[in-house]
Structures are given as C-alpha cells and as structure tokens.
Amino acid sequence: MKMFGKYELGRRLGKGGFSEVFLARYNAIDGFEKILVVKIMLPTIAASPEFIDLFIAEAKVTALLSHGNLVQVFDFGKVRDRYFMAMEYIKGMTLSDIVTRHEQRGDKMPGEIALYVAGEMARGLAYAHTAVDGRGRPLKAAHRDINPRNVFLQWDGSVKIADFGMVGILSVADAFKGKAVGTMGYMSPEQAMGDPTDHLTDVYATGLLLYALVTGRPAFAISDEEGCMMAQARADFKSSRKVAPGVPEEVHGIIERATKRSKGDRYHGADEMAEAISAVLYNMGRITTRTAAEYMKQFKEAPRAAPPPLPTDEESPVSADILAGSGEAAAVSGASGEAVSVSGVSGEAEPAPGASGEVPATPGAPAGKGAGETLAPNTDTRIVQGRSPLTRGRRWSSRCHTHRPGSIP
C-alpha cells in the first residue's frame, strides 16, 4: 500500500492536464475509515506558481460549498511538494454514461427523471450562486462547465455536480481573460464570445443539458470546432419542440427560457428555474429521490453495500482491479475542468505515486502531442487552444468532444 500523507492510495482513476486522481482510504483510531478520492497536482504543474495559485483558489472555493447536490471537498494540503484535495467518493454514474446506456437500447431517459435531475442541479447551483464566506461576503461562485460528464446520478437517486471551481477560476484568471473557457457543445453565447460569464451561464448550460436528456441528442452536434463555436455564440440550435414533439409543452418552455441568447431573457437565477421545474413535476405526479433510485436499479449490474475495497498490504495496487466491472463512478476532476467517470473502466489498475512523488505516465497515451493539447483521462476529449473567429483575434480554449451524430458527449 502506498501512503500519501495520511491517505492510503489505491488505483489511479484518471489523469488530466493539471492533476491526477486516486481512490483512497483514510484510517483513524478505533477502526474508523473513510473511502474518498484524492486529487494530486502533477509535478510539472507544481513547478508553476501561477497554477499552484489556481489550485489553491479552487480548493478554497469548493471547500466553502456544502450542499447535498455538490461533490464535497474534505481536505486540502501538501505532501512532498505535491498539493492535493480529498473529495467525496460518488457511487453512481455520470449522465453521459447513463445516456450511452439508453442509446445502446434505443430509448431515452424518461422525461420525469430528466426533469428531476435538472431540478436537483438547479437547487445545487442556486446554493452555490448565493453562498458566502466565513465573513458573510458573497463568493460569487459559478460553475461555468455544466455538462453530462460532471453531473452524477447516484444509486440512491441523489444528484451530484462535480468539479465546481476550476473553470470559474480560470475564466477570471489573468492568463485566461478574453478566452472561451468551457466544454464544446455546452457553452453559452457569452462563453463562446469570450465575454464575462456569471451564474446565468450555469442556467443556460442546465437548459442545454435538460434538452439533451429529453430529446436524446445534444443541442449542438457539430463536429467542426469553428462552426460549433459560431452556433453557440448565436444560440443557434434546433428547437426541442421539433426534435421531441411528444415532450410536454411545459418542458419545452423551461428549456426555451433557460437557453435564451440574452442573459436578461433567461431565468433570473437557478432558484427560479428550480421552482419552474418543481411546478411541472408536481403536475406529473410526485417524483422523489426514491423514484430516481428505482430508475437507477436497471444500471446497477452488481449491487454493493459498500465502496469497493482498497488493496490490502499483501496486494499490489498495480494488480488489484478495484473498480473494473462494478459500475461505480467516482466524481474526480482535473484542473482542466474534466469530471472523470470510471464507470465501466477496465484494465489494470495504475500504481500510486511512490515516496519519490514520481508518477508513471498514463498507459496508452499518444506521444508527440504539441503544446496546448492534452489528452484527458478515460474520455475522447482534448483540451485545445486556437484562434476564434468570434473573439476578435483573441485566443480561446475549450474541450472539443468527438462523438457520432445523435450521441451526447
């Protein structure tokens, strides 16, 4: 077992452009233990004072957010010149993985479940948008990267939003000002233009996600990056009424208002959107966490009463297959803004960092990638930077998802 400070590290769950994430266990007195996820800054990034400041800023913001619909941060520190965050371990699946399962079967997520998920998201976002620090000062927190890969639906029916902090911090950092920071396909017009973003950017993205869940396809399914950026800047996508005419009109109305091009025409806040969703759900019948848990049973191949065990002292973290085939998902996120699902991940577990702090490279990662292009873990996602035709010559950075038409990235 490899120790990292007070944490026993198990399998490496993913590696992004700025950090890597491990399943971990914390042991205390009298047999107390807790399974969680530890995100550790990469050695190469740790050498950059600018990114250290960003990592610390992310930890400070997320640690102050405590809500049932947000992934919790329990600890922050430094071990052998490596900064880390210890976060909540999520037992469930990303919305991206759930939609993929539906695609494989040729059906879609039930409309009432989609609305329930969006409503829970809106509640969590409303809390974050109005959160204050210890002195009562507004945090002015906004996620700015809501997409199917960082929203989780747990086996118990609860909804969790992951990776709250880094994209918002990047968007206001001097090095990223004037750039479009976010996920391609889920960017608001103001993001695509590289203009200032705020809590209404999250309202817009939640509307896009609801669109994707009820129609079974993303609003922007354009493979050309430049064309997709232009469409996002204009909020130019086919109405959900035309894509899914069988969906109740009230649902179309929620999507339409949330995704207005002008921020002033959208819901005034996530709380208002949550209230609108609650009203529609009330008319549909009582939809509760238990309803969502019943829905999730179809995806739970091997029921578990507890999180998967970490390797024992006799087991090597390299050979121990902790999560493979369990259907579990861990809410882990790199500083790149990518929330990584390990649901269905197979293959050998990767070793934890040794006492030297050195970590092996991700197996199978293509060599020879140029600057400004990083492969995100367990996804078909790249972090790319380039010139945007919409930002008057300013640079933009986004994650462009490669996906077939009709799929939800």
C-alpha positions in Angstrom: 0.0 0.0 0.0 1.3 3.4 -0.9 0.9 6.2 1.6 0.4 9.8 0.6 0.4 11.8 3.8 -2.4 10.3 5.9 -4.1 8.7 2.9 -3.6 5.2 1.5 -3.7 5.4 -2.2 -5.3 2.7 -4.3 -6.0 2.7 -8.0 -5.4 5.8 -10.1 -8.8 6.7 -11.5 -7.7 9.3 -14.1 -5.1 11.9 -15.1 -5.8 15.3 -16.6 -3.6 18.1 -17.8 -3.1 19.5 -14.3 -3.7 16.7 -11.8 -4.3 13.0 -11.3 -6.9 11.3 -9.1 -6.7 8.2 -6.9 -9.2 6.2 -5.0 -8.0 6.4 -1.4 -8.7 5.4 2.2 -8.3 7.4 5.4 -7.8 5.4 8.6 -8.2 6.9 12.1 -8.4 5.5 15.6 -10.6 2.5 16.7 -11.2 1.2 13.2 -12.6 4.4 11.7 -12.1 4.6 8.0 -13.4 6.6 5.1 -13.2 5.9 1.3 -12.7 9.0 -0.7 -11.0 10.4 -3.8 -7.7 12.3 -3.7 -6.7 14.7 -6.4 -3.0 15.5 -6.6 -1.3 18.2 -8.6 1.1 16.9 -11.2 4.8 17.5 -10.6 5.2 19.5 -13.8 2.3 21.8 -12.8 3.6 22.1 -9.2 6.6 23.9 -10.6 4.4 26.7 -11.9 3.5 29.4 -9.2 0.5 30.5 -11.4 -1.1 27.1 -11.5 -0.4 26.5 -7.8 -2.3 29.7 -7.1 -5.2 28.4 -9.2 -5.2 25.0 -7.5 -5.3 26.7 -4.1 -8.0 29.1 -5.2 -10.1 26.1 -6.4 -9.7 24.3 -3.1 -10.7 27.4 -1.1 -13.9 27.9 -3.2 -15.0 24.3 -3.2 -14.3 23.8 0.5 -16.7 26.5 1.4 -19.5 24.9 -0.6 -21.5 22.4 1.4 -24.7 21.2 -0.3 -26.3 17.8 -1.0 -26.1 18.3 -4.7 -22.4 19.3 -4.9 -19.4 17.0 -4.6 -17.8 17.8 -1.2 -14.2 18.7 -0.6 -13.0 17.3 2.8 -9.3 18.2 2.9 -6.6 20.2 1.3 -2.9 20.1 1.9 0.6 19.5 0.6 2.8 16.4 0.7 6.3 16.3 -0.6 5.7 19.5 -2.7 2.5 18.0 -4.1 -0.7 19.9 -3.4 -3.8 17.7 -3.1 -7.5 17.8 -2.4 -9.5 15.0 -0.7 -13.0 14.7 -2.1 -16.2 12.8 -1.7 -16.4 9.4 -3.4 -19.5 9.2 -5.6 -21.4 5.9 -6.0 -23.3 6.1 -9.3 -22.9 7.1 -12.9 -22.4 10.2 -15.0 -25.3 11.4 -17.1 -23.1 10.8 -20.1 -22.8 7.1 -19.2 -26.5 6.8 -18.5 -27.4 8.3 -21.8 -25.0 6.0 -23.6 -26.8 3.0 -22.0 -30.1 4.4 -23.3 -28.6 4.8 -26.7 -27.5 1.2 -26.8 -31.0 0.1 -26.0 -32.6 2.6 -28.5 -34.6 4.5 -25.9 -34.3 7.7 -23.8 -34.3 8.8 -20.2 -37.9 9.2 -19.0 -38.9 12.8 -19.1 -39.8 13.0 -15.4 -36.4 11.7 -14.4 -34.7 14.2 -16.7 -36.7 17.0 -15.1 -35.9 15.7 -11.6 -32.2 15.7 -12.4 -32.3 19.2 -13.8 -34.3 20.4 -10.8 -31.8 19.0 -8.3 -28.9 20.5 -10.4 -30.7 23.9 -10.2 -31.0 23.7 -6.5 -27.3 22.9 -6.0 -26.4 25.7 -8.4 -28.7 28.2 -6.6 -27.0 27.4 -3.3 -23.5 27.9 -4.8 -24.5 31.1 -6.6 -25.6 32.7 -3.3 -23.0 31.2 -1.0 -20.9 33.4 1.3 -17.6 33.0 3.0 -16.9 33.0 6.8 -17.3 36.7 6.9 -20.6 36.8 5.1 -19.1 38.1 1.8 -20.6 36.7 -1.4 -18.4 34.1 -3.1 -19.9 34.9 -6.4 -19.3 31.3 -7.3 -20.4 29.9 -10.7 -19.6 26.5 -12.2 -19.3 27.5 -15.9 -18.7 24.0 -17.1 -22.0 22.1 -16.6 -22.0 19.1 -19.0 -23.1 15.4 -18.9 -19.6 14.3 -17.8 -19.6 16.1 -14.5 -23.1 15.5 -13.3 -23.7 12.3 -11.5 -26.9 10.3 -10.6 -26.1 8.1 -7.6 -27.6 4.6 -6.9 -29.6 6.2 -4.1 -31.2 8.6 -6.5 -29.4 11.7 -5.4 -27.8 14.1 -7.9 -24.2 15.5 -7.6 -22.4 18.2 -9.5 -18.7 17.7 -9.7 -15.7 19.9 -10.5 -17.1 23.1 -9.0 -14.4 25.7 -9.1 -11.6 25.4 -11.6 -13.3 26.6 -14.7 -14.8 29.6 -12.9 -11.3 30.5 -11.6 -9.7 30.0 -14.9 -12.2 32.3 -16.6 -11.3 35.2 -14.3 -7.6 34.5 -14.1 -5.4 37.0 -15.9 -3.9 34.3 -18.2 -7.3 33.2 -19.4 -9.2 36.5 -19.7 -10.8 37.0 -23.1 -10.8 33.3 -23.8 -13.7 31.0 -24.2 -13.3 28.5 -21.3 -15.7 25.6 -21.1 -16.9 22.4 -22.8 -17.7 22.5 -26.5 -21.4 21.8 -27.1 -22.4 23.2 -23.6 -21.1 26.8 -23.8 -23.3 29.8 -23.5 -23.2 32.6 -26.1 -21.2 34.7 -23.7 -18.6 31.9 -23.2 -18.3 31.3 -26.9 -17.6 35.0 -27.4 -15.0 35.1 -24.6 -17.2 37.7 -22.8 -17.7 37.8 -19.0 -19.7 34.9 -17.5 -21.7 34.5 -14.3 -24.4 32.4 -12.6 -26.7 32.8 -15.7 -24.1 30.9 -17.7 -24.9 27.9 -15.5 -28.7 28.4 -16.1 -28.1 28.3 -19.8 -26.0 25.1 -19.6 -28.5 23.4 -17.4 -31.1 24.1 -20.0 -28.9 22.6 -22.7 -28.4 19.5 -20.5 -32.2 19.2 -20.0 -32.5 19.5 -23.8 -30.1 16.6 -24.3 -31.8 14.4 -21.7 -35.4 14.8 -23.0 -34.5 14.7 -26.7 -31.8 12.1 -26.6 -29.4 14.3 -28.5 -27.2 17.3 -27.8 -28.3 20.8 -28.9 -25.0 21.3 -30.7 -23.8 18.2 -32.5 -21.4 19.9 -34.9 -18.1 18.2 -35.5 -16.4 21.3 -36.9 -15.0 23.3 -34.0 -15.3 26.7 -35.6 -18.8 26.0 -36.8 -19.8 24.8 -33.3 -18.3 27.9 -31.7 -20.3 30.2 -34.1 -23.5 28.3 -33.5 -23.0 28.5 -29.7 -22.4 32.2 -29.9 -25.7 32.7 -31.7 -27.5 30.1 -29.6 -28.4 28.6 -32.9 -29.8 25.1 -32.4 -33.0 23.2 -33.4 -35.9 23.7 -31.1 -36.6 20.8 -28.7 -40.3 21.0 -29.9 -39.1 19.9 -33.4 -36.8 17.2 -32.1 -39.1 15.7 -29.4 -42.7 16.8 -30.2 -44.1 14.3 -27.7 -42.5 16.0 -24.7 -45.0 18.2 -22.7 -45.1 21.8 -23.7 -44.2 22.9 -20.2 -40.8 21.2 -20.5 -40.1 22.8 -23.8 -40.9 26.2 -22.2 -38.4 25.6 -19.4 -35.7 24.7 -22.0 -36.6 27.6 -24.2 -36.4 30.2 -21.4 -33.2 28.8 -19.8 -31.4 28.9 -23.2 -32.3 32.4 -24.4 -29.3 34.1 -26.1 -29.6 37.2 -24.0 -28.9 36.7 -20.3 -31.7 39.1 -19.4 -34.3 36.9 -21.1 -33.3 33.8 -19.1 -34.5 32.8 -15.7 -33.1 35.4 -13.3 -31.4 32.7 -11.3 -31.1 28.9 -10.8 -33.6 29.1 -7.9 -36.3 30.5 -10.3 -35.5 27.7 -12.7 -35.8 25.1 -9.9 -39.2 26.5 -9.0 -40.4 26.2 -12.6 -39.3 22.6 -12.8 -40.9 21.8 -9.4 -44.2 23.1 -10.7 -44.1 20.9 -13.8 -43.1 17.8 -11.8 -45.9 18.4 -9.4 -48.4 18.2 -12.2 -46.7 15.0 -13.5 -47.0 13.3 -10.1 -44.7 13.0 -7.1 -41.2 12.4 -8.3 -38.7 11.8 -5.4 -35.2 10.6 -4.8 -36.7 7.1 -4.3 -38.2 7.3 -7.8 -34.8 8.1 -9.2 -33.2 5.2 -7.2 -35.7 2.8 -8.7 -34.8 4.1 -12.1 -31.1 3.6 -11.4 -31.5 -0.1 -10.4 -31.6 -1.1 -14.1 -27.9 0.1 -14.5 -26.6 -1.5 -11.3 -25.1 -4.8 -12.5 -23.6 -5.8 -9.2 -25.2 -4.3 -6.1 -22.7 -3.2 -3.5 -23.4 -2.4 0.2 -20.1 -0.6 0.5 -17.5 1.1 -1.8 -15.0 -1.3 -3.4 -12.1 -2.2 -1.1 -8.6 -0.9 -1.5 -5.7 -3.3 -1.8 -4.5 -5.0 1.3 -0.9 -4.9 2.4 -0.4 -8.2 0.5 -2.0 -6.9 -2.7 -0.2 -4.6 -5.2 -2.1 -1.5 -6.3 -0.8 -2.4 -9.8 -2.7 -5.7 -10.0 -5.7 -5.0 -7.8 -8.7 -4.4 -10.0 -10.7 -2.3 -7.6 -13.4 -0.9 -9.8 -13.5 -2.9 -13.0 -16.9 -4.1 -13.8 -18.5 -2.7 -10.7 -20.5 0.0 -12.4 -19.2 2.5 -9.9 -18.3 6.1 -10.8 -16.0 8.4 -8.9 -16.5 12.1 -9.1 -13.0 13.1 -9.9 -11.8 16.1 -11.7 -8.6 17.5 -13.1 -7.8 21.2 -13.1 -8.7 21.0 -16.8 -12.4 21.0 -15.7 -13.0 17.4 -16.7 -15.0 15.2 -14.4 -13.9 11.7 -15.0 -16.3 8.7 -14.7 -14.6 5.4 -14.0 -17.9 3.5 -14.6 -17.1 0.6 -16.8 -13.3 1.2 -16.8 -11.4 -2.0 -17.4 -7.8 -2.9 -17.5 -5.0 -2.9 -14.9 -5.1 -0.5 -12.1 -2.4 2.1 -12.2 0.2 2.4 -9.4 0.1 5.1 -6.8 3.0 7.6 -6.6 5.9 6.3 -4.6 7.9 8.0 -1.9 9.7 10.0 -4.5 6.5 11.5 -5.7 7.1 10.4 -9.2 4.1 9.1 -11.1 4.3 7.0 -14.3 2.8 8.3 -17.5 -0.7 7.3 -18.4 -0.6 3.9 -20.3 -1.5 4.2 -24.0 -1.2 8.0 -24.1 -0.1 9.0 -27.6 3.3 10.5 -27.8 4.3 13.7 -29.6 1.4 15.9 -28.7 2.1 19.5 -29.2 1.9 22.3 -26.7 -1.6 23.4 -25.7 -3.1 19.9 -26.5 -3.6 17.5 -23.6 -5.4 14.1 -23.5 -8.0 14.0 -20.8 -8.3 10.6 -19.0 -10.8 7.9 -19.9 -12.5 10.2 -22.5 -12.3 11.1 -26.1 -11.7 14.7 -25.1 -8.9 17.1 -25.9 -8.0 20.4 -24.3 -7.4 22.6 -27.3 -6.5 26.2 -27.8 -6.7 28.2 -31.0 -7.9 31.4 -32.7 -11.6 32.0 -32.5 -13.3 33.9 -35.4 -15.7 35.3 -32.8 -13.3 36.9 -30.3 -11.7 39.5 -32.5 -8.4 37.6 -32.7 -8.3 36.6 -29.0 -7.4 33.0 -28.2 -9.9 30.6 -27.0 -9.7 27.3 -25.2 -12.3 24.6 -24.9 -12.7 20.8 -24.8 -14.0 19.5 -28.1 -15.8 16.2 -27.9 -15.6 13.8 -30.8 -18.9 12.0 -31.0 -21.2 10.5 -33.5 -24.3 12.4 -34.5 -27.1 11.9 -32.0 -24.8 11.0 -29.1 -24.4 13.1 -26.0 -20.8 13.8 -25.2 
